[in-house]
Amino acid sequence: MKSETKRIRINLNRQTPVGFTVRVFLPEATGGTMNSFLTPTETRWMLVDDNEDILMMLSAMLENLTGKTVECYDTPQSALVAFEAAPEQYELVITDFEMPGMDGVELCRRMRAISPEQKIFLATGSGFFTKEGAQHAGFSALLNKPFPMSVLQAALAETLSSDLVAA
């Protein structure tokens, strides 16, 4: 019996000073099928968190789940610069709350001033926000860290329902 080597490939594209893009390529599953949760499209998603480990983990999770290109920013200032340059390119923004220089609420406020209909999730481990409080602050959804994949899927399904594909 021939042994096959399956490899996972991760490409990290540092785009200084504005952030980096992480692309994860997983080997094809055998012995079954695995449908994508969302239809891959050309729009991008933006992740903003000052913790690079969280950026890499969450971007890999999102790309694997959705097939979307996920751009990562480790400062809210660099994320805002990218967003101001092309707000129409971002279907979804997911931001942390506590970050140096600007918190997630201020980032959300500034992004909404540019694009009032922008979908923005707050992903935080602070425990400071309730779902209603996050919505009052302008967020489309609240993700309390650490969150399981099922919580992320439910928030995506609720917010991006027009893009869903039956799994």
N, CA, C and O atoms as a DFTB+ gen file, in Angstrom:
668 C
 N C O
     1  1       0.844      -1.183       0.000
     2  2       0.000       0.000       0.000
     3  2       0.887       1.243       0.000
     4  3       1.800       1.357       0.818
     5  1       0.625       2.148      -0.893
     6  2       1.422       3.354      -1.048
     7  2       1.034       4.391       0.013
     8  3      -0.147       4.674       0.217
     9  1       2.022       4.936       0.667
    10  2       1.785       5.953       1.690
    11  2       1.780       7.332       1.030
    12  3       2.678       7.668       0.258
    13  1       0.765       8.116       1.346
    14  2       0.679       9.462       0.794
    15  2       1.002      10.478       1.880
    16  3       0.575      10.344       3.027
    17  1       1.753      11.481       1.501
    18  2       2.073      12.552       2.428
    19  2       1.090      13.689       2.206
    20  3       0.943      14.182       1.087
    21  1       0.427      14.098       3.259
    22  2      -0.499      15.228       3.199
    23  2       0.149      16.371       3.962
    24  3       0.628      16.188       5.081
    25  1       0.162      17.540       3.360
    26  2       0.817      18.677       3.981
    27  2      -0.154      19.843       4.120
    28  3      -1.051      20.044       3.302
    29  1       0.059      20.581       5.164
    30  2      -0.653      21.831       5.366
    31  2       0.327      22.939       5.019
    32  3       1.465      22.940       5.488
    33  1      -0.114      23.874       4.201
    34  2       0.754      24.980       3.805
    35  2       0.160      26.276       4.343
    36  3      -1.033      26.533       4.180
    37  1       0.983      27.080       4.975
    38  2       0.551      28.375       5.486
    39  2       1.412      29.442       4.843
    40  3       2.639      29.395       4.939
    41  1       0.777      30.408       4.184
    42  2       1.491      31.547       3.610
    43  2       1.202      32.770       4.465
    44  3       0.044      33.108       4.710
    45  1       2.249      33.422       4.911
    46  2       2.129      34.640       5.705
    47  2       2.726      35.760       4.886
    48  3       3.926      35.760       4.612
    49  1       1.899      36.720       4.490
    50  2       2.339      37.827       3.663
    51  2       2.321      39.095       4.507
    52  3       1.260      39.672       4.745
    53  1       3.487      39.525       4.958
    54  2       3.610      40.727       5.776
    55  2       3.523      41.938       4.876
    56  3       4.317      42.081       3.946
    57  1       2.573      42.806       5.139
    58  2       2.370      44.000       4.342
    59  2       2.635      45.224       5.211
    60  3       1.720      45.994       5.505
    61  1       3.867      45.399       5.615
    62  2       4.197      46.493       6.508
    63  2       3.892      47.817       5.840
    64  3       4.043      47.907       4.621
    65  1       3.482      48.829       6.534
    66  2       3.188      48.858       7.960
    67  2       1.726      48.565       8.271
    68  3       1.299      48.778       9.406
    69  1       0.936      48.084       7.303
    70  2      -0.501      47.957       7.518
    71  2      -0.980      46.607       8.013
    72  3      -2.159      46.486       8.344
    73  1      -0.141      45.584       8.083
    74  2      -0.593      44.299       8.598
    75  2      -0.089      43.149       7.767
    76  3       0.926      43.264       7.081
    77  1      -0.800      42.033       7.825
    78  2      -0.411      40.865       7.060
    79  2      -1.619      40.029       6.719
    80  3      -2.666      40.136       7.358
    81  1      -1.467      39.181       5.693
    82  2      -2.518      38.276       5.260
    83  2      -2.043      36.854       5.507
    84  3      -0.914      36.509       5.158
    85  1      -2.889      36.028       6.102
    86  2      -2.567      34.630       6.348
    87  2      -3.467      33.790       5.459
    88  3      -4.687      33.954       5.479
    89  1      -2.875      32.888       4.675
    90  2      -3.633      31.950       3.849
    91  2      -3.232      30.553       4.275
    92  3      -2.045      30.235       4.336
    93  1      -4.215      29.718       4.570
    94  2      -3.970      28.344       5.004
    95  2      -4.523      27.408       3.939
    96  3      -5.677      27.536       3.531
    97  1      -3.693      26.462       3.488
    98  2      -4.090      25.475       2.495
    99  2      -4.038      24.113       3.161
   100  3      -2.970      23.660       3.575
   101  1      -5.187      23.458       3.268
   102  2      -5.284      22.162       3.911
   103  2      -5.391      21.075       2.852
   104  3      -5.921      21.320       1.768
   105  1      -4.894      19.876       3.151
   106  2      -5.034      18.789       2.184
   107  2      -6.493      18.392       2.019
   108  3      -7.307      18.580       2.922
   109  1      -6.811      17.838       0.848
   110  2      -8.169      17.407       0.581
   111  2      -8.543      16.269       1.519
   112  3      -7.746      15.357       1.739
   113  1      -9.750      16.318       2.072
   114  2     -10.222      15.259       2.961
   115  2     -10.510      14.002       2.157
   116  3     -10.980      14.075       1.022
   117  1     -10.225      12.856       2.747
   118  2     -10.538      11.593       2.088
   119  2     -11.565      10.844       2.923
   120  3     -11.666      11.053       4.132
   121  1     -12.322       9.975       2.277
   122  2     -13.302       9.174       3.000
   123  2     -14.568       9.920       3.340
   124  3     -15.329       9.470       4.197
   125  1     -14.818      11.026       2.709
   126  2     -16.038      11.781       2.984
   127  2     -15.947      13.135       2.322
   128  3     -14.950      13.453       1.673
   129  1     -16.973      13.921       2.481
   130  2     -16.942      15.258       1.904
   131  2     -17.080      16.275       3.004
   132  3     -17.648      16.007       4.063
   133  1     -16.559      17.427       2.737
   134  2     -16.622      18.502       3.708
   135  2     -17.028      19.764       2.962
   136  3     -16.218      20.335       2.232
   137  1     -18.250      20.199       3.130
   138  2     -18.732      21.388       2.432
   139  2     -18.242      22.642       3.124
   140  3     -18.081      22.668       4.344
   141  1     -18.010      23.668       2.353
   142  2     -17.664      24.962       2.920
   143  2     -18.896      25.545       3.587
   144  3     -20.021      25.325       3.139
   145  1     -18.677      26.282       4.650
   146  2     -19.786      26.911       5.357
   147  2     -20.337      28.076       4.542
   148  3     -21.550      28.280       4.489
   149  1     -19.454      28.834       3.911
   150  2     -19.871      29.967       3.093
   151  2     -19.292      29.818       1.693
   152  3     -18.246      29.197       1.508
   153  1     -19.968      30.381       0.725
   154  2     -19.462      30.373      -0.635
   155  2     -18.246      31.285      -0.734
   156  3     -18.325      32.443      -0.325
   157  1     -17.111      30.797      -1.269
   158  2     -15.958      31.671      -1.448
   159  2     -16.283      32.794      -2.434
   160  3     -16.901      32.552      -3.471
   161  1     -15.877      33.997      -2.118
   162  2     -16.070      35.137      -3.007
   163  2     -14.811      35.978      -3.010
   164  3     -13.834      35.644      -2.339
   165  1     -14.829      37.054      -3.753
   166  2     -13.660      37.921      -3.846
   167  2     -13.592      38.966      -2.724
   168  3     -12.568      39.634      -2.579
   169  1     -14.642      39.119      -1.939
   170  2     -14.586      40.085      -0.847
   171  2     -13.643      39.565       0.232
   172  3     -13.360      38.370       0.307
   173  1     -13.166      40.475       1.057
   174  2     -12.219      40.132       2.111
   175  2     -12.853      40.341       3.473
   176  3     -13.836      41.063       3.636
   177  1     -12.251      39.683       4.429
   178  2     -12.599      39.928       5.820
   179  2     -11.383      40.518       6.507
   180  3     -10.244      40.229       6.139
   181  1     -11.634      41.344       7.506
   182  2     -10.561      42.005       8.244
   183  2     -10.604      41.550       9.699
   184  3     -11.658      41.551      10.335
   185  1      -9.434      41.161      10.213
   186  2      -9.280      40.841      11.634
   187  2      -8.367      41.877      12.258
   188  3      -7.332      42.231      11.694
   189  1      -8.763      42.367      13.440
   190  2      -7.958      43.355      14.138
   191  2      -7.782      42.893      15.581
   192  3      -8.753      42.773      16.328
   193  1      -6.531      42.635      15.962
   194  2      -6.226      42.200      17.328
   195  2      -4.751      42.458      17.578
   196  3      -3.928      42.217      16.695
   197  1      -4.401      42.939      18.752
   198  2      -2.996      43.208      19.051
   199  2      -2.223      41.940      19.409
   200  3      -1.008      41.998      19.600
   201  1      -2.898      40.802      19.504
   202  2      -2.262      39.527      19.800
   203  2      -2.094      38.744      18.490
   204  3      -3.071      38.251      17.926
   205  1      -0.838      38.634      18.010
   206  2      -0.599      37.979      16.719
   207  2      -0.961      36.502      16.727
   208  3      -1.334      35.964      15.685
   209  1      -0.862      35.820      17.882
   210  2      -1.265      34.414      17.956
   211  2      -2.757      34.257      17.678
   212  3      -3.173      33.338      16.973
   213  1      -3.555      35.159      18.236
   214  2      -5.001      35.127      17.997
   215  2      -5.296      35.430      16.537
   216  3      -6.161      34.797      15.932
   217  1      -4.578      36.399      15.963
   218  2      -4.770      36.712      14.545
   219  2      -4.521      35.494      13.673
   220  3      -5.320      35.189      12.787
   221  1      -3.424      34.802      13.915
   222  2      -3.082      33.650      13.084
   223  2      -4.079      32.517      13.261
   224  3      -4.505      31.905      12.281
   225  1      -4.458      32.230      14.513
   226  2      -5.402      31.142      14.773
   227  2      -6.778      31.439      14.182
   228  3      -7.361      30.596      13.499
   229  1      -7.292      32.631      14.445
   230  2      -8.631      32.978      13.980
   231  2      -8.675      33.122      12.460
   232  3      -9.660      32.727      11.835
   233  1      -7.632      33.676      11.861
   234  2      -7.637      33.801      10.401
   235  2      -7.596      32.427       9.742
   236  3      -8.269      32.202       8.736
   237  1      -6.815      31.511      10.297
   238  2      -6.775      30.149       9.753
   239  2      -8.137      29.480       9.899
   240  3      -8.595      28.800       8.980
   241  1      -8.782      29.665      11.038
   242  2     -10.100      29.099      11.287
   243  2     -11.118      29.652      10.275
   244  3     -11.905      28.896       9.703
   245  1     -11.095      30.961      10.063
   246  2     -12.048      31.586       9.144
   247  2     -11.802      31.178       7.695
   248  3     -12.743      30.885       6.958
   249  1     -10.541      31.161       7.295
   250  2     -10.251      30.774       5.908
   251  2     -10.642      29.328       5.657
   252  3     -11.174      29.007       4.594
   253  1     -10.386      28.448       6.624
   254  2     -10.754      27.050       6.471
   255  2     -12.273      26.892       6.419
   256  3     -12.790      26.098       5.632
   257  1     -12.973      27.630       7.239
   258  2     -14.428      27.546       7.327
   259  2     -15.117      28.158       6.114
   260  3     -16.133      27.639       5.650
   261  1     -14.570      29.259       5.595
   262  2     -15.297      30.049       4.608
   263  2     -14.648      30.160       3.240
   264  3     -15.338      30.423       2.255
   265  1     -13.350      29.966       3.157
   266  2     -12.648      30.183       1.893
   267  2     -12.382      31.647       1.603
   268  3     -11.881      31.982       0.530
   269  1     -12.703      32.511       2.526
   270  2     -12.480      33.954       2.341
   271  2     -11.004      34.305       2.524
   272  3     -10.278      33.613       3.238
   273  1     -10.574      35.368       1.882
   274  2      -9.267      35.948       2.168
   275  2      -9.434      36.794       3.417
   276  3     -10.334      37.630       3.494
   277  1      -8.565      36.575       4.396
   278  2      -8.646      37.285       5.669
   279  2      -7.387      38.136       5.825
   280  3      -6.270      37.619       5.817
   281  1      -7.583      39.437       5.966
   282  2      -6.465      40.339       6.210
   283  2      -6.373      40.607       7.701
   284  3      -7.376      40.881       8.360
   285  1      -5.159      40.525       8.224
   286  2      -4.925      40.679       9.666
   287  2      -4.172      41.964       9.958
   288  3      -3.216      42.311       9.264
   289  1      -4.610      42.661      10.988
   290  2      -3.975      43.908      11.412
   291  2      -3.751      43.848      12.907
   292  3      -4.660      43.526      13.673
   293  1      -2.507      44.168      13.323
   294  2      -2.194      44.094      14.752
   295  2      -2.338      45.426      15.470
   296  3      -2.049      45.526      16.662
   297  1      -2.784      46.449      14.750
   298  2      -3.146      47.713      15.400
   299  2      -4.436      48.232      14.770
   300  3      -4.650      48.057      13.571
   301  1      -5.287      48.861      15.554
   302  2      -6.507      49.425      14.975
   303  2      -6.199      50.574      14.016
   304  3      -6.954      50.815      13.074
   305  1      -5.108      51.276      14.249
   306  2      -4.736      52.385      13.373
   307  2      -4.421      51.885      11.962
   308  3      -4.873      52.480      10.983
   309  1      -3.653      50.799      11.848
   310  2      -3.321      50.271      10.519
   311  2      -4.567      49.688       9.850
   312  3      -4.713      49.785       8.631
   313  1      -5.455      49.091      10.624
   314  2      -6.706      48.566      10.076
   315  2      -7.563      49.701       9.521
   316  3      -8.162      49.571       8.454
   317  1      -7.617      50.797      10.241
   318  2      -8.423      51.936       9.808
   319  2      -7.868      52.541       8.520
   320  3      -8.637      52.933       7.643
   321  1      -6.557      52.621       8.398
   322  2      -5.938      53.135       7.170
   323  2      -6.348      52.269       5.977
   324  3      -6.737      52.796       4.935
   325  1      -6.265      50.952       6.123
   326  2      -6.651      50.037       5.044
   327  2      -8.139      50.163       4.732
   328  3      -8.533      50.172       3.566
   329  1      -8.960      50.260       5.768
   330  2     -10.409      50.367       5.579
   331  2     -10.769      51.674       4.880
   332  3     -11.601      51.680       3.973
   333  1     -10.154      52.777       5.292
   334  2     -10.427      54.078       4.659
   335  2     -10.088      54.058       3.176
   336  3     -10.760      54.710       2.377
   337  1      -9.048      53.314       2.802
   338  2      -8.611      53.266       1.408
   339  2      -9.594      52.511       0.522
   340  3      -9.726      52.834      -0.658
   341  1     -10.293      51.502       1.073
   342  2     -11.192      50.686       0.246
   343  2     -12.239      49.983       1.102
   344  3     -12.195      48.760       1.233
   345  1     -13.183      50.724       1.690
   346  2     -14.164      50.100       2.579
   347  2     -15.040      49.053       1.883
   348  3     -15.499      48.106       2.522
   349  1     -15.268      49.219       0.596
   350  2     -16.119      48.286      -0.137
   351  2     -15.500      46.903      -0.283
   352  3     -16.203      45.946      -0.608
   353  1     -14.207      46.781      -0.050
   354  2     -13.535      45.481      -0.172
   355  2     -13.777      44.570       1.025
   356  3     -13.517      43.369       0.951
   357  1     -14.271      45.125       2.124
   358  2     -14.406      44.342       3.358
   359  2     -15.866      44.007       3.639
   360  3     -16.685      44.876       3.940
   361  1     -16.156      42.730       3.531
   362  2     -17.501      42.263       3.823
   363  2     -17.744      42.208       5.332
   364  3     -18.857      42.447       5.801
   365  1     -16.694      41.891       6.080
   366  2     -16.814      41.711       7.522
   367  2     -15.534      42.173       8.202
   368  3     -14.432      41.959       7.697
   369  1     -15.699      42.813       9.361
   370  2     -14.576      43.181      10.223
   371  2     -14.808      42.512      11.573
   372  3     -15.909      42.574      12.121
   373  1     -13.777      41.878      12.106
   374  2     -13.828      41.314      13.460
   375  2     -12.700      41.976      14.233
   376  3     -11.535      41.884      13.846
   377  1     -13.051      42.649      15.333
   378  2     -12.050      43.386      16.095
   379  2     -12.077      43.020      17.573
   380  3     -13.117      42.676      18.137
   381  1     -10.912      43.105      18.171
   382  2     -10.763      42.971      19.613
   383  2     -11.258      44.264      20.258
   384  3     -11.447      45.266      19.568
   385  1     -11.467      44.252      21.556
   386  2     -11.879      45.453      22.265
   387  2     -10.675      46.208      22.819
   388  3     -10.477      47.381      22.502
   389  1      -9.876      45.544      23.640
   390  2      -8.766      46.208      24.331
   391  2      -7.499      46.139      23.492
   392  3      -6.880      45.084      23.349
   393  1      -7.124      47.315      22.930
   394  2      -5.907      47.422      22.126
   395  2      -5.262      48.768      22.417
   396  3      -5.956      49.732      22.739
   397  1      -3.931      48.841      22.306
   398  2      -3.245      50.105      22.568
   399  2      -3.605      51.183      21.546
   400  3      -3.701      50.908      20.350
   401  1      -3.801      52.397      22.023
   402  2      -4.017      53.537      21.140
   403  2      -5.455      53.800      20.731
   404  3      -5.852      54.954      20.572
   405  1      -6.237      52.745      20.559
   406  2      -7.637      52.890      20.157
   407  2      -8.346      51.575      20.496
   408  3      -7.857      50.497      20.160
   409  1      -9.484      51.669      21.152
   410  2     -10.195      50.425      21.460
   411  2     -11.130      50.047      20.311
   412  3     -11.329      50.822      19.375
   413  1     -11.694      48.854      20.399
   414  2     -12.567      48.341      19.350
   415  2     -13.828      49.159      19.148
   416  3     -14.349      49.228      18.035
   417  1     -14.322      49.778      20.205
   418  2     -15.529      50.610      20.083
   419  2     -15.233      51.842      19.234
   420  3     -16.031      52.211      18.372
   421  1     -14.095      52.476      19.474
   422  2     -13.709      53.652      18.680
   423  2     -13.448      53.259      17.227
   424  3     -13.830      53.985      16.309
   425  1     -12.804      52.120      17.018
   426  2     -12.568      51.640      15.651
   427  2     -13.902      51.404      14.948
   428  3     -14.069      51.796      13.793
   429  1     -14.833      50.780      15.619
   430  2     -16.166      50.543      15.060
   431  2     -16.851      51.863      14.709
   432  3     -17.425      52.002      13.628
   433  1     -16.790      52.815      15.611
   434  2     -17.409      54.123      15.378
   435  2     -16.833      54.788      14.129
   436  3     -17.577      55.325      13.307
   437  1     -15.519      54.753      13.990
   438  2     -14.869      55.390      12.832
   439  2     -15.180      54.659      11.525
   440  3     -15.375      55.288      10.484
   441  1     -15.224      53.344      11.587
   442  2     -15.554      52.579      10.383
   443  2     -16.998      52.812       9.965
   444  3     -17.290      52.919       8.774
   445  1     -17.896      52.892      10.929
   446  2     -19.310      53.138      10.618
   447  2     -19.520      54.540      10.055
   448  3     -20.442      54.756       9.269
   449  1     -18.678      55.495      10.446
   450  2     -18.764      56.844       9.884
   451  2     -18.439      56.817       8.389
   452  3     -18.953      57.632       7.623
   453  1     -17.590      55.883       7.982
   454  2     -17.205      55.728       6.575
   455  2     -18.223      54.869       5.830
   456  3     -18.610      55.184       4.705
   457  1     -18.651      53.779       6.469
   458  2     -19.548      52.805       5.848
   459  2     -20.585      52.355       6.879
   460  3     -20.362      51.373       7.587
   461  1     -21.716      53.063       6.972
   462  2     -22.702      52.799       8.023
   463  2     -23.257      51.378       8.062
   464  3     -23.678      50.920       9.124
   465  1     -23.269      50.673       6.944
   466  2     -23.827      49.319       6.894
   467  2     -22.775      48.227       7.110
   468  3     -23.087      47.040       7.014
   469  1     -21.540      48.621       7.399
   470  2     -20.462      47.636       7.564
   471  2     -20.790      46.647       8.679
   472  3     -21.240      47.043       9.754
   473  1     -20.561      45.360       8.418
   474  2     -20.760      44.325       9.437
   475  2     -19.481      44.240      10.269
   476  3     -18.403      43.977       9.736
   477  1     -19.608      44.463      11.577
   478  2     -18.455      44.484      12.473
   479  2     -18.768      43.640      13.705
   480  3     -19.743      43.894      14.412
   481  1     -17.932      42.635      13.953
   482  2     -18.060      41.789      15.139
   483  2     -17.065      42.259      16.185
   484  3     -15.951      42.665      15.856
   485  1     -17.473      42.203      17.444
   486  2     -16.573      42.446      18.563
   487  2     -16.196      41.093      19.151
   488  3     -17.061      40.336      19.590
   489  1     -14.897      40.793      19.156
   490  2     -14.384      39.557      19.752
   491  2     -13.543      39.960      20.954
   492  3     -12.466      40.537      20.799
   493  1     -14.032      39.658      22.152
   494  2     -13.349      40.135      23.349
   495  2     -13.372      39.099      24.462
   496  3     -14.295      38.292      24.575
   497  1     -12.347      39.147      25.262
   498  2     -12.281      38.296      26.443
   499  2     -12.477      39.101      27.710
   500  3     -12.295      38.583      28.812
   501  1     -12.847      40.364      27.564
   502  2     -12.942      41.242      28.739
   503  2     -14.148      40.949      29.617
   504  3     -14.112      41.235      30.814
   505  1     -15.208      40.390      29.063
   506  2     -16.421      40.147      29.846
   507  2     -17.195      41.416      30.137
   508  3     -18.175      41.383      30.881
   509  1     -16.780      42.521      29.571
   510  2     -17.382      43.832      29.811
   511  2     -18.707      44.001      29.070
   512  3     -19.587      44.730      29.528
   513  1     -18.851      43.329      27.923
   514  2     -20.006      43.555      27.059
   515  2     -21.043      42.447      27.153
   516  3     -20.714      41.273      27.323
   517  1     -22.305      42.851      27.039
   518  2     -23.401      41.915      26.784
   519  2     -23.702      42.022      25.288
   520  3     -23.200      42.922      24.616
   521  1     -24.506      41.121      24.777
   522  2     -24.887      41.180      23.365
   523  2     -25.580      42.513      23.064
   524  3     -25.314      43.152      22.046
   525  1     -26.466      42.913      23.966
   526  2     -27.197      44.173      23.770
   527  2     -26.252      45.374      23.852
   528  3     -26.392      46.331      23.090
   529  1     -25.303      45.321      24.767
   530  2     -24.329      46.412      24.896
   531  2     -23.447      46.541      23.668
   532  3     -23.141      47.649      23.227
   533  1     -23.041      45.408      23.118
   534  2     -22.225      45.420      21.906
   535  2     -23.032      45.986      20.733
   536  3     -22.508      46.769      19.941
   537  1     -24.293      45.597      20.620
   538  2     -25.135      46.131      19.549
   539  2     -25.358      47.629      19.728
   540  3     -25.360      48.377      18.750
   541  1     -25.545      48.066      20.961
   542  2     -25.722      49.496      21.241
   543  2     -24.458      50.281      20.861
   544  3     -24.549      51.433      20.437
   545  1     -23.288      49.663      21.010
   546  2     -22.020      50.304      20.644
   547  2     -21.775      50.273      19.138
   548  3     -20.801      50.851      18.657
   549  1     -22.660      49.597      18.385
   550  2     -22.551      49.598      16.932
   551  2     -22.088      48.296      16.308
   552  3     -21.918      48.227      15.090
   553  1     -21.880      47.260      17.110
   554  2     -21.398      45.985      16.586
   555  2     -22.555      45.125      16.087
   556  3     -23.669      45.190      16.606
   557  1     -22.263      44.318      15.069
   558  2     -23.251      43.403      14.502
   559  2     -23.395      42.144      15.335
   560  3     -24.461      41.528      15.359
   561  1     -22.310      41.755      16.030
   562  2     -22.331      40.537      16.840
   563  2     -21.239      40.624      17.896
   564  3     -20.272      41.374      17.759
   565  1     -21.419      39.837      18.955
   566  2     -20.444      39.742      20.044
   567  2     -19.934      38.306      20.116
   568  3     -20.721      37.361      20.161
   569  1     -18.613      38.150      20.128
   570  2     -17.966      36.855      20.308
   571  2     -17.130      36.944      21.579
   572  3     -16.139      37.672      21.620
   573  1     -17.525      36.205      22.618
   574  2     -16.769      36.215      23.867
   575  2     -15.646      35.185      23.784
   576  3     -15.897      33.987      23.655
   577  1     -14.399      35.666      23.861
   578  2     -13.226      34.780      23.795
   579  2     -13.078      34.015      25.097
   580  3     -13.368      34.558      26.163
   581  1     -12.642      32.792      25.039
   582  2     -12.490      31.979      23.833
   583  2     -13.859      31.477      23.395
   584  3     -14.704      31.160      24.232
   585  1     -14.079      31.405      22.097
   586  2     -15.366      30.945      21.593
   587  2     -15.176      29.711      20.721
   588  3     -14.196      29.610      19.982
   589  1     -16.124      28.767      20.810
   590  2     -16.028      27.570      19.965
   591  2     -16.452      27.886      18.531
   592  3     -17.092      28.905      18.271
   593  1     -16.096      27.021      17.631
   594  2     -16.429      27.167      16.208
   595  2     -17.929      27.327      16.021
   596  3     -18.358      28.088      15.154
   597  1     -18.736      26.629      16.812
   598  2     -20.194      26.702      16.649
   599  2     -20.729      28.110      16.927
   600  3     -21.686      28.540      16.283
   601  1     -20.131      28.824      17.865
   602  2     -20.555      30.200      18.161
   603  2     -20.198      31.110      16.990
   604  3     -20.993      31.959      16.587
   605  1     -19.005      30.927      16.452
   606  2     -18.592      31.703      15.279
   607  2     -19.524      31.423      14.098
   608  3     -19.960      32.352      13.418
   609  1     -19.828      30.156      13.855
   610  2     -20.726      29.792      12.758
   611  2     -22.104      30.412      12.940
   612  3     -22.689      30.908      11.978
   613  1     -22.627      30.390      14.153
   614  2     -23.953      30.967      14.410
   615  2     -23.957      32.476      14.166
   616  3     -24.902      33.007      13.584
   617  1     -22.903      33.167      14.610
   618  2     -22.819      34.615      14.390
   619  2     -22.706      34.930      12.904
   620  3     -23.332      35.872      12.418
   621  1     -21.912      34.147      12.184
   622  2     -21.789      34.349      10.743
   623  2     -23.119      34.080      10.039
   624  3     -23.521      34.832       9.151
   625  1     -23.791      33.010      10.439
   626  2     -25.071      32.663       9.823
   627  2     -26.112      33.756      10.049
   628  3     -26.866      34.104       9.140
   629  1     -26.146      34.284      11.242
   630  2     -27.127      35.319      11.578
   631  2     -26.844      36.625      10.838
   632  3     -27.769      37.299      10.384
   633  1     -25.580      36.977      10.719
   634  2     -25.195      38.261      10.140
   635  2     -25.059      38.223       8.633
   636  3     -25.389      39.196       7.954
   637  1     -24.575      37.108       8.100
   638  2     -24.289      37.018       6.672
   639  2     -25.210      36.020       5.984
   640  3     -24.786      35.320       5.065
   641  1     -26.442      35.947       6.411
   642  2     -27.367      34.898       5.958
   643  2     -27.536      34.842       4.452
   644  3     -27.810      33.769       3.916
   645  1     -27.384      35.941       3.756
   646  2     -27.561      35.906       2.298
   647  2     -26.430      35.166       1.607
   648  3     -26.582      34.781       0.447
   649  1     -25.300      34.952       2.275
   650  2     -24.154      34.297       1.663
   651  2     -24.036      32.824       2.046
   652  3     -23.089      32.159       1.625
   653  1     -24.968      32.302       2.828
   654  2     -24.821      30.943       3.324
   655  2     -25.102      29.881       2.291
   656  3     -25.912      30.058       1.381
   657  1     -24.416      28.783       2.458
   658  2     -24.639      27.594       1.648
   659  2     -25.009      26.484       2.611
   660  3     -24.414      26.385       3.684
   661  1     -25.959      25.659       2.264
   662  2     -26.320      24.543       3.135
   663  2     -25.137      23.619       3.283
   664  3     -24.525      23.224       2.290
   665  1     -24.810      23.269       4.510
   666  2     -23.651      22.401       4.765
   667  2     -24.051      20.952       4.654
   668  3     -23.217      20.065       4.834
